Amino acid sequence: MSRKVHIVVADDHPLFRGGVVLTLQENGGFEVVAEAGTAAEAVTAIENHMPDIVLLDISMPGSGLSAATEISHRFPAVAIVILTASEADDDLLAALKAGARGYALKGISADELTDILLSVAEGASYVSPTLAGRVLAAMQDRKNRLACAHDAEDLTEREADILRHVALGRSNKEIARELDLQEKTIKHYMTNILQKLQVRNRVEAALKARDMGLS
């Protein structure tokens, strides 16, 4: 970038915050326009200075996540980068939901931090590589659970009941006896169940039943 990146550094530990500020000043590509030690101070600093980036800690008084939510709502042009010691999946997902464009861990080097901030200033996003795989897995798991919930809603009460028996490994004949139905009726239901779940056989249906919490 031709001009310096204006940045607000918000962290409730003065010694750590001072080290970050010094790192950014020594780089030459940044101008630290304000510092903050609480979520409220961070919001006020942004309101007063309108920086390119705000660097937020999660655990500061007032909650960095709350500050991120307010900042992304009130000042969408300001890029939010979380710099935290937390490797918790919930914190990462909450930060991304709050509008953060970056999520970095405090163990990174000075060069890594400045590279991340410069790339975010250019419009990129960043998630710590050690967490990226986990968040993708968590998002995929959520997608699968939502899909299973949708499948469960598509089944009638009788179909769901039959599927529970299938998950227990029971044959059509055994299910028919248990539910006081004809075996051919169970076969008819099974055809519908396989179609609705988009599975090929009873084994896949049983596995899907377990994912849906029916066994």
C-alpha positions as CSV (number, residue, x, y, z in Angstrom):
1,M,0.0,0.0,0.0
2,S,1.3,3.5,-0.8
3,R,0.2,4.9,2.6
4,K,0.5,3.6,6.0
5,V,-2.2,1.3,7.4
6,H,-4.0,3.0,10.2
7,I,-4.6,0.7,13.1
8,V,-6.1,0.6,16.6
9,V,-4.5,-1.9,19.0
10,A,-6.9,-3.1,21.7
11,D,-5.6,-5.4,24.5
12,D,-6.0,-5.2,28.3
13,H,-2.4,-6.2,29.0
14,P,-0.3,-3.0,28.7
15,L,3.0,-4.8,28.4
16,F,1.8,-7.0,25.6
17,R,0.0,-4.2,23.9
18,G,3.1,-2.0,24.0
19,G,5.1,-4.8,22.4
20,V,2.6,-5.1,19.5
21,V,2.6,-1.3,19.0
22,L,6.4,-1.2,18.9
23,T,6.4,-4.1,16.4
24,L,4.0,-2.2,14.1
25,Q,5.9,1.1,14.5
26,E,9.2,-0.6,13.6
27,N,7.7,-2.2,10.5
28,G,7.1,1.2,8.9
29,G,3.9,0.2,7.1
30,F,1.6,1.0,10.0
31,E,0.5,4.0,12.0
32,V,-1.0,3.2,15.4
33,V,-3.7,5.8,15.8
34,A,-5.0,4.7,19.2
35,E,-4.7,2.1,21.9
36,A,-7.4,0.6,24.0
37,G,-7.7,-1.7,27.1
38,T,-11.4,-2.5,27.0
39,A,-14.1,-3.2,24.5
40,A,-15.7,0.2,25.1
41,E,-12.4,2.0,24.6
42,A,-11.9,0.1,21.4
43,V,-15.2,1.2,20.0
44,T,-14.6,4.8,21.0
45,A,-11.2,4.8,19.5
46,I,-12.6,3.5,16.2
47,E,-15.4,6.1,16.3
48,N,-12.8,8.9,16.8
49,H,-10.1,7.7,14.3
50,M,-11.8,5.4,11.8
51,P,-8.7,3.2,11.2
52,D,-8.2,0.6,8.5
53,I,-7.9,-2.2,11.0
54,V,-8.6,-2.8,14.6
55,L,-6.6,-5.5,16.4
56,L,-8.7,-7.0,19.2
57,D,-8.1,-9.4,22.0
58,I,-11.1,-11.7,22.9
59,S,-10.7,-11.7,26.7
60,M,-10.5,-8.0,27.4
61,P,-13.0,-6.3,29.8
62,G,-16.3,-5.9,28.0
63,S,-15.5,-8.8,25.6
64,G,-13.6,-8.5,22.4
65,L,-16.3,-10.5,20.7
66,S,-19.0,-8.0,21.7
67,A,-16.8,-5.2,20.5
68,A,-16.3,-7.0,17.2
69,T,-20.0,-7.4,16.7
70,E,-20.6,-3.7,17.4
71,I,-17.8,-2.5,15.2
72,S,-18.8,-4.7,12.2
73,H,-22.3,-3.3,12.5
74,R,-21.5,0.4,13.0
75,F,-18.2,0.6,11.1
76,P,-18.2,-2.1,8.4
77,A,-15.3,-0.5,6.5
78,V,-13.0,-1.2,9.5
79,A,-11.4,-4.7,9.2
80,I,-11.4,-6.6,12.4
81,V,-8.4,-8.9,13.3
82,I,-8.5,-11.0,16.5
83,L,-5.2,-11.6,18.2
84,T,-5.8,-14.0,21.1
85,A,-4.4,-16.9,23.1
86,S,-7.6,-18.8,22.7
87,E,-7.6,-21.8,20.4
88,A,-11.2,-22.8,21.2
89,D,-13.3,-23.6,18.2
90,D,-16.3,-21.8,19.8
91,D,-14.3,-18.5,20.1
92,L,-13.0,-18.8,16.5
93,L,-16.5,-19.5,15.1
94,A,-18.0,-16.7,17.2
95,A,-15.3,-14.2,16.0
96,L,-16.0,-15.0,12.4
97,K,-19.7,-14.7,13.0
98,A,-19.1,-11.3,14.7
99,G,-17.5,-10.1,11.5
100,A,-13.8,-10.7,12.1
101,R,-11.6,-10.9,8.9
102,G,-8.7,-12.4,10.7
103,Y,-8.0,-14.7,13.7
104,A,-4.4,-15.1,14.8
105,L,-2.8,-16.6,17.9
106,K,-0.5,-14.7,20.2
107,G,2.3,-17.1,19.7
108,I,3.0,-15.8,16.1
109,S,6.2,-13.9,15.3
110,A,6.4,-10.2,14.7
111,D,6.9,-10.8,11.0
112,E,3.9,-13.1,10.7
113,L,1.7,-10.5,12.5
114,T,2.7,-7.7,10.2
115,D,2.2,-9.9,7.1
116,I,-1.2,-10.9,8.3
117,L,-2.3,-7.3,8.9
118,L,-0.9,-6.1,5.6
119,S,-2.8,-8.8,3.7
120,V,-6.0,-8.0,5.5
121,A,-5.5,-4.3,4.7
122,E,-5.4,-5.4,1.0
123,G,-8.7,-7.2,1.4
124,A,-7.7,-10.8,2.3
125,S,-8.8,-12.9,5.2
126,Y,-6.8,-15.0,7.6
127,V,-7.3,-17.8,10.0
128,S,-4.4,-19.4,11.9
129,P,-3.5,-22.6,10.0
130,T,-3.6,-24.7,13.2
131,L,-7.3,-23.8,13.5
132,A,-8.4,-23.6,9.9
133,G,-8.8,-27.3,9.5
134,R,-10.8,-27.6,12.7
135,V,-13.2,-24.8,11.8
136,L,-13.8,-26.3,8.4
137,A,-14.5,-29.7,10.0
138,A,-16.8,-28.0,12.5
139,M,-18.7,-26.2,9.8
140,Q,-19.0,-29.4,7.8
141,D,-20.3,-31.2,10.9
142,R,-22.9,-28.5,11.4
143,K,-23.9,-28.8,7.8
144,N,-24.3,-32.6,8.2
145,R,-26.3,-32.2,11.3
146,L,-28.6,-29.6,9.7
147,A,-29.0,-32.0,6.7
148,C,-29.9,-34.9,9.1
149,A,-32.4,-32.7,10.9
150,H,-34.0,-31.8,7.6
151,D,-34.1,-35.6,6.7
152,A,-35.8,-36.3,10.0
153,E,-38.4,-33.7,9.3
154,D,-39.2,-35.3,5.9
155,L,-40.0,-38.6,7.5
156,T,-43.5,-39.4,8.8
157,E,-43.9,-40.6,12.4
158,R,-44.4,-44.2,11.2
159,E,-41.4,-44.0,8.9
160,A,-39.2,-42.7,11.7
161,D,-40.4,-45.5,13.9
162,I,-39.6,-48.1,11.3
163,L,-36.2,-46.6,10.8
164,R,-35.5,-46.9,14.5
165,H,-36.1,-50.6,14.2
166,V,-33.9,-50.8,11.1
167,A,-31.1,-49.1,13.1
168,L,-31.4,-51.9,15.7
169,G,-30.7,-54.5,12.9
170,R,-34.2,-55.9,12.7
171,S,-35.6,-57.5,9.5
172,N,-38.8,-56.4,7.8
173,K,-40.5,-59.5,9.2
174,E,-39.4,-58.7,12.8
175,I,-40.5,-55.0,12.4
176,A,-43.8,-56.1,11.0
177,R,-44.4,-58.4,14.0
178,E,-43.3,-55.6,16.4
179,L,-45.6,-53.0,14.9
180,D,-48.5,-55.4,14.0
181,L,-48.3,-54.7,10.3
182,Q,-47.9,-56.7,7.2
183,E,-44.4,-57.5,6.0
184,K,-45.3,-56.1,2.5
185,T,-46.4,-52.9,4.2
186,I,-43.0,-52.6,5.9
187,K,-41.3,-53.1,2.5
188,H,-43.4,-50.3,1.1
189,Y,-42.4,-48.0,3.9
190,M,-38.7,-49.0,3.4
191,T,-38.9,-47.9,-0.2
192,N,-40.1,-44.5,0.8
193,I,-37.5,-44.2,3.6
194,L,-34.6,-45.1,1.2
195,Q,-35.8,-42.5,-1.3
196,K,-36.3,-39.7,1.3
197,L,-32.9,-40.3,2.9
198,Q,-31.2,-40.7,-0.5
199,V,-29.5,-43.9,0.5
200,R,-29.1,-47.2,-1.4
201,N,-29.8,-49.9,1.2
202,R,-30.7,-50.8,4.8
203,V,-27.1,-50.5,6.1
204,E,-26.8,-46.9,4.8
205,A,-30.3,-46.2,6.2
206,A,-29.2,-47.5,9.6
207,L,-26.1,-45.3,9.6
208,K,-28.2,-42.3,8.7
209,A,-30.6,-43.1,11.5
210,R,-27.7,-43.0,14.0
211,D,-26.6,-39.6,12.6
212,M,-30.2,-38.4,13.0
213,G,-30.3,-39.6,16.6
214,L,-33.0,-42.2,16.0
215,S,-31.1,-45.1,17.5
